[in-house]
Amino acid sequence: MRTYAKGSYHYAKACCLQQICTENLRSKSVQKAGQIITNDKILVYAQNLCRKGAEMEKVILTGDRPTGRLHVGHFAGSVRERVTLQNSGIYDKIFIMIADAQALTDNAENPEKIRQNIVEVALDYLSCGLDPEKSTLFIQSMLPELAELSFYYMNLVTVSRLQRNPTVKSEIKQRNFETSIPVGFFTYPISQAADITAFQATTVPVGEDQLPMIEQTREIVRKFNEVYGDTLTEPTAMLSENAACLRLPGTDGKAKMSKSLGNCIYLADTEEECRQKIMSMYTDPNHIRVEDPGQVAGNPVFLYLDAFSRSEHFTEFLPEYQGLDELKEHYMRGGLGDVKVKKFLNKIIQSELAPIRANRKVWEKDIASVYDILNKGSEKAREAASKTVDDVKRAMRINYFEDVALIKAHAQKYANGMK
Ligand code: TRP
């Protein structure tokens, strides 16, 4: 065997040939499927070996549906984390997607809503510190490759498996779809698997509600690799380590922040809007007088403090307390008023949001650049996704025109007069 640089394509190809000779492949999927080993097959394995050579590549893919501006729940649950991951320098590639096509799966009659909110989400991303030099920001519908992958993955998923997806289940209930579930909506976990695998993402930072999507993606990857040969990367979900960040309630204490309930603090809210929302937050309804003992469990004000407060906030804004535990104890004991706690929370949230708000003002003056970032990002993302589509088609052996052996074999077959 000739020597090739380790990790190079030729090295991988040579290893692969050797592997075939040692029966490794023959005994596994190749013969099981009754296929002959063709050059094409070698190519698939070689490419996969190549990828394994570069296995340590760490790729992030995540995103949001553009159905409205982002709120502090998005920020605490994932956007803040993405900025940290971006700036950590640990990741080789980071793709952040505005999932307009997914948003359309339950907004088919209202594309204008999606159209208006793409730039809002982009402004929120940029204002929070996602940097287009480090993270590729793109629009889902600009990548037809994602639809193409979904089309092939659909064959690997059963209807009953989709019906069991807990997130889809609860969303169907929430939206009162009952028996009139749009097919596109029902199958969006498959398209989400396409989003993730198109970039061979290793890591998907998301909120807790997205875990069933990642699990379904992992199943699709395993199934694909089992049927067609090792091609796709199995991703892992990354959740915030702070439990309070996973499920930030609305300001009214309802479990979910939602635009229609009017219980969100938006990243783009003015200082005054934000202050008013915090000062009128729902707290413990039985904590009527300052002296009354109060409950912190399930109390939104304290849940927000769990998600946002750090020790330096105490030093700066509330030095009479050592930290959150002491504040909580005082509240539970009685003698600590809601107004004081809310004022503290307001100071914290304002200090988090002030720089974001200021950045937004700057970006808002340059909307053309925001669109340009999305356009360029989409082009770059498309290049990555189309490489995966090529790999997928090759693995599935539906790359007919690349397949010299196929054409030759067929030419021979007919030349010999066989039917
Ligand atoms: N489902 C996500 C949401 O509702 C958006 C999304 C679409 C996504 N495709 C994704 C998130 C891929 C992570 C990875 O917010």
Residues whose N, C-alpha, C, O or C-beta is under 5 A from the ligand:
A	BS01	LIG	L61 T62 G63 D64 R65 A99 Q102 Q192 D195
